[in-house]
Amino acid sequence: MSAPDLLIIGGGATGLSASIVARELGLSVELLDERPALGGNYFAGAGNPSAGQTKLGEGYARGADLLRKANGPAMRNGAFAWRIEPDGKTYFIDPAGKVGSISPRRLLIATGAQERPVPIPGALLPGVMYAGAAQLMLKTFGSVPAGRAVLVGSGPLLLLLAKQLLGQGAAPAAMIETTPRAGLLTTARSLPSALKVPALLSEGFRFRSALKKSAMAWHRQASGVFISGRDKAQSVTFTDWHGRRHTIMADLILLHDGVIPNDHVARQLKCKETWNPGQHCFNTTVDQWGETSRNGIFAAGDCTGIWGVEAARMSGEIAALEIARQLGFIKADERDRRAAGPLRRRARQVAFRPFVETHFPPTLARAGFAADDTVICRCEMVTAGEIRLAVRQGASGPDQLKSFTRCGMGPCQGRSCAMAVAEIIASETGRSIGEIGRHDIRAPLKPLPLGQIAAARDAAEEIV
């Protein structure tokens, strides 16, 4: 068992940035990331750049430099944390399958974001995957879709992936965008804040301009989307903004409806959270330095709310500065001096988000409107109709619903269904999603063999 000053869970932009600052200030730092290589979602594959990655954008190119600066012997990739105690003690599985533990003086959760689950008819057919997963394959392995690929949904990532695929010579056959027409008044209200980050606005306009010039079919303001096929997905059907029905044949369908915090670690620790109606997700409650409702437990980056990669980087730096102050490595005045720039840059990035939220609200993922035969819980194959019936029979909350349906009891512990369950209960009962909440999370955070836990008994009797 090791006892560093700081343990970081997550090796993306936030965790890497925090580790760099903390080590510069003299802290001993360890980092755990479950993926084979560090970089997180945004900088996936940046440690082994290929020729095609030069076309993925200027922001992505900075990942190699970030990884180089953060590299060190205590950066464990391929290791996942499966249990965290309230005092920050963390049990993990290393790449060899052995159980270890770390007792840090401070813990920083930097687990990033995950794609918002999209429960629509046909989404479980082979040949359907999430756009973010396809982008990870592109970044990590240089893989591009074969055959007719159709992008479906809403959000900046969908536009970015379409542009990246065009740059790789693998143009999608079509993009079916479910983004509704933004009201002029709403746009006017959010635009002044967005103008604080003109580079992001300019980047968005460049994306749209490149897509308009391509030969890709681009259908906007689509609704009523469903996927059809026998042994695999073969087509996607939708209604356009004129009310006309269309069916497009496809070999691969890539879904996306925005991202939400990957907050399972914070939830297992029962950190306080709040409902964010603009982002339509729960946010882990943190102060300006990233400290959660549990003393000594910090969270930063997209696992606390979706603010973008630059805000995530700044949040990691800011959290590291406060952790260094708490542990006596720097004084408050030095923390404030060093944090002034990151706080200012983060504020500008955060100010841009209402503009994004206004233009890309979740549409496909709104499970309150899902048809009764739509599968909500993929692990236990529970449908929206079964959830509605259980609510009418008295299941008034997500944990009680487990007893009625087993929804949320599978290996993913609600990662794919927790938000949908809350939405359906809210729709059936008239209560708010924030009031309903989500399933409780218990260790292990991901499935692991009992033998691995038992093997650690001699070193840590309290595990069993």
N, C-alpha and C positions, 0 to 999 in steps of 0.2 A: 504494500500500500504506500502510495506517495502522498505528500502533503504540500502542494505548491501554494503560492500566494493566490493564484488565480487559475481556475479551470474554466475553459470555454467549451461549450457544446455547440458545434456547428462551424464548418470551415469555409463558409461563403464570404461575401464582401464584408459583412459585419464582424464576424469572428476573426478574420485575417487582419483587418484594420485595428481591432482592439488588441490583438496579440502584439502587433508591431509597436504600438504606443506603450503598452504595459512593459514590454521587455526593454524598450529604450529608457524607461524610468527605473529600471532595476528590479522589477518583479520577476519572480519565477513563474513561468506560465506553462500550462499543459493544455492541449486542445484535442477534442475527440470529434471525428466526423465519420459517419457510417459509409460514405461512398469510397470507392477504390482510390479516388484522387480528390484533392482539395480543389476548391473553387466555387462550390455551391451551384445554384441554378444559373446565375448570370455568367460566371466565369468558368463554367464546365469546360474542360479540355484545354484551358489556357496554358496549363503547364506543359503540354506537348503540342505546340502550335503546328498546324499544317498549312499548306499553301492556300487552301480555300478559306481559312479563317480570316484572312486579310479582308474578306468581303463581308464580315459579320458586323462591322461598325467600329468607330473609334473608341467608344466606351469599352467594348469587349477587349480591345487590344491592350488596355491598361491592366488586365488581369494577370498577365505574365509578370509584370513588374511587381504587382502586389504579392503574388505567390513567391517570387524570389526574395523579397524583403522579409516575408513571414516564415520562410522555411527554417526548420530547426529540428533537433532530435526529439523534442517533446510534442511534435505535431503528429498525432496518430490518425491516419486515414484508414478506412476499413474497419473501424471500431465503433460500436454503437452503445450508447448509454441505455440501460434497460430499467434502472431503478435509481431514483434520487431521493435522498432523505431531506427533511426540512432544514437541516443544518448544512446542506450542500454536499454531503457525502454521496458519491456517485459510484454505482456499480456498472461495469461495462464488459463487453465481450470483445476481445482483440481479434485480429484477422485469423489467428490460429485456432480460435474457438475457445480460448481460455477466459475464465472470469477474473477480473481484477477490480480494484477499488481505488478511489482517489478521495482524499479528505482535504479539499481546498479551504483557504481562509475566506475566499469569495468565489461565487459561481456566476458566470455570465451565460445566459441562454441566448443563442444566436442561430436558431434553427430555420430562419427564413420563412418562405411562403410555400404554399402548395396550390395546385389548381383547384378552382371551385368545382366540386362534383356536379355533373350535368345529368340528371335523371330524366331522360326522354325516351320514348319508345324506340327500341332497336339499338340502344347505346351499348348493350352487352354483346352484340354480335361480333364475331371475329372480323377483323378489318376495320374496327373503330378504335381509335386511341385519342388521347388528349394531345393538343397541339404542343404543349410544353414538353411532353415526352419526345415528340418528334424533333423538337428543337434541340433537346439534350443529345439525341443521337447524332444530329447534324454537327453540333459543337464538339462532341467527344470522339466520334468515329468518322465524321465526314459523310455519314449516311444520308441519302435523300430518298424520298418515296419513289417506288417503281409504279408504272401505270398511271391511271387517272386518280389524282389526289384532289379531294374537295375539302376546303376549309369551311367550317360552320361555326358561327357564334359571334362573339363581340369582345372587344378589348384591344388595347394597343399591341399586345403580344401577337394577336392574330395578324395584324397588319405587318408587324415586324417579320414574322415567320414567312409570310407571303413574299415580302421583299427579299429576304435572305435566300429563299428557294429560287426566286428569279435570278439572283446573283450567281447561284450555283448551276444555272442552266437546267433547273428542274421545275419549271413553271407549273403551278397548280392548274388543274383544268377549270376550276371555278372557286369563287369565294362567296358564300352565302352569309351575309352580315345581318345579324338580328338586332343591331343597334337601332333604337328608335330615333325619330327626328327630334333633336333637342329644341326646346322652345327658345325663341329669341330672347325673352326676358331672362330666363335662366342662364343662357349663354352670356348675356350682358353682365349679369351679376358676378359670374366667375372669371370673366376675362381679365379684369384689372389685376387680380392676384396672379393669374397665369403669366401675365406680361413681365412679372418679376424674374421669370426664367425663360427669356426669349429663345434660348438655344433649344429647349424642349419643344416649343411651338414650331420652330423652324424645322426641326427633325420630323415632326408629325406631318407637316406640309410636304416635305420631300418624300416621305413614305407614300402618301396618297398620290402625289404626282407620278412617281415611278409605277405605281399599280395601274393608274389610269392609262399610261402609255403602253402597258403590256397587252398581250393578246388574251389575258385571263378574263373569263366571264365574271362579272362582279354584280351580284344581286344584293340590293340594300333593303333595309327595313322589312326583312322577312319575318314570318310568324308561322305558327302551326307546324313546326318542323318535326318530322319523324323519319326514321331510317328503316329500310326494308331489305329483306334478303332471306334465303333459306339457311344454308350452312354457313354463310358469311354475308357481310353487308354488300349489297349490290347497288343500292340507290338511296338518294335522300330526296324527300318531298317537302315542299314548303309553299306558303302563300305569299305572293309579293305585295307591295304596298298598294297595288291597284285591285287586290282581291283575286288575282288569278293564281291558279294552282300550277306548280311546276314540278317535274321529277327529273333529276339529273343522275345519270349512271356514274358509278364510282368504283374503283378498286380499293381505295383507302379513304376513310372519312376522319378528319381531324377536328375534334371538338374543342371549344374554348369559350368560357364565359367569365373571364377574370380570374384573379387569384385571391386567396384568403390566408390569414396567418397560419403557419404550421406551429401550433401552440400546445401540443400534447404534453411537453415537458412542464410548462408553466401550469397547465391544468392538473397534472399529476401532483404538483406541489400545492394545489389549491390556492394559487395566487389570484388575487381579486381581478375581475375583468368587467368590462362595460360593453354595452351594445352600441355599435357605430352605425347609425341608420344610413349615412352617406355611402359607406363602403359595404353596407349590408353584411356585416360580420361582427364577431366579438373581438375586442382588442384587450390584451393584457394591460392592466393599469400600471403605469410607471410614472415616476417623477421626471423632471427634466434631465436628470443624470442617468436614468434607466433603472433605478432601484424599484423593485416590485413591492407589494404589500408585505412580503417576507423580508425582514432585515438580512442584509448580506447576499440576497438573491437578486441578481440583475437580469434584465432582458432588454435586448436592443435589436433594431432592424425590423424587417417585415414580419417577424413573429409577434410583434406588438401592434401591428397595423401596417397597411400597405402604403408606403411613402416613396418607394423607388430606390434604386441602387445607390445613388449618391447620398440620399438621406440615411440609408442603412450604413454606409461607410462612416459618415459623420457620427452617427449614433454609437457605433463601436468605439470610436476614438473618445467620445465624450464619456461613455461609461468607464473606459479604462482610466481616464483622468480622475474621476471621482473615486474609483476603487483604490487608486494609488494614494489619494488623499486620506481615505479612511484607514489605510494600512500604515500611514506615516511616512510614505516615500516622498511626498511633496506637501507643501502647505496650501491652504485654501486660496491664497492670493496667486500662487503659481498655477493652480488648477484653473482659476478664473481667467488668467491671462492666456493660457494655452487653449482654453475652451471657447474663447470669444469668437474666433474665426469659424470653427466647426458649428457652433450654435447658430451663428448668423447664416451660414450656408445651408444648414439643415432647415431653418425656418423658411428660406426661399423655396426649397424643394417641397416642403409640406404645403406651402401656400398654393402650389400648382395643382395639388390633388383634387380639390373641388371641381376644377375644370374637367379633369379626367373622369371623375365620378358622375358628373352631369351628362357627359357624352357617351359613356360606356356603362350604363347601369346593367346589372345582371338581368337577363331575360329568359334564356333557356333553363337556368337553374332554379327558377322560382317554383319550388315543389308544391306550394299551396294550390297550384292550378293543375298539377299532374293528373293524368288519367289514372283510374283505379288500378289498371293492370300494369302500370309502370313500376319496375323494380326499383326500390329505394335503397334497401340494404343488400348489397351485393354478396356479402359473406353468408347471410342466412336466407337470401332470396325472398325477402319480405317486400310486398307490394304496397303502393300508396293506399289501395283499398283496404288492405288488412290493417294498416295503421289507423285509418279513419274509423274502422269498425272497433278497434281496441279503444280508441278515445271515447267513442260513444258508449262503450261498456264500462268506462270508468278510469281508464289509464290517462291521468291528467298531466303527467310529466315524462320526460325521456327515460329516467331510470325505472319508473313504474312500467313503462311501455316494454322494457326488456322482459319483464315477467310474463307479459301477455303474448309477445311475438318473437322474442330473442333478437329483436332489432338492436344493433349496436354491440352484440355479444361476440361477434366474430373476431378474427385476427387483427383487423384494422382498428378495432375499438372505436368505431364511429367516424373514422376519418372520411369515409365516403358517404355517410348518411346523417351525421349529427345535425348539420344545418337543415337538411330536408325534413328531418323529424320535427325539429322546432317549428319550421314553417307550417307543416301540416297541422300540428297541434294548435298553433296560433289561429290558423284558418278555421279549424273546427270549433274552437272554444271562444274566439273573440278576444283572447288575451294577447299581450305583446310578446314578441320573440325574446326580447330582453328579460322579461319576467319568467319565461319558460326555461331558458337556459339550455344546457346540453348534458349528455351523459357524464357521470363521474369517470375519471381515468385512474386506473390502478396499475401497479407494476405486475408483470413486465410490460414495458411500453411497446415491445414487439415480441412476437412468439420466439421462444427459445427452448431447447430441450431441458427437461428437469435434470438430466445428468450433468449438464454444465453448471447448474446452480449447486447441485450436490457436491460436485468436485471442489467447490470453493469453501466447503464447510470447515475444514481445518483452519483456514485463514480468516474466516469471518463467520462465526457461529450464529451471529444475529440475522443472517440472511434467511435461514431455514427455520 
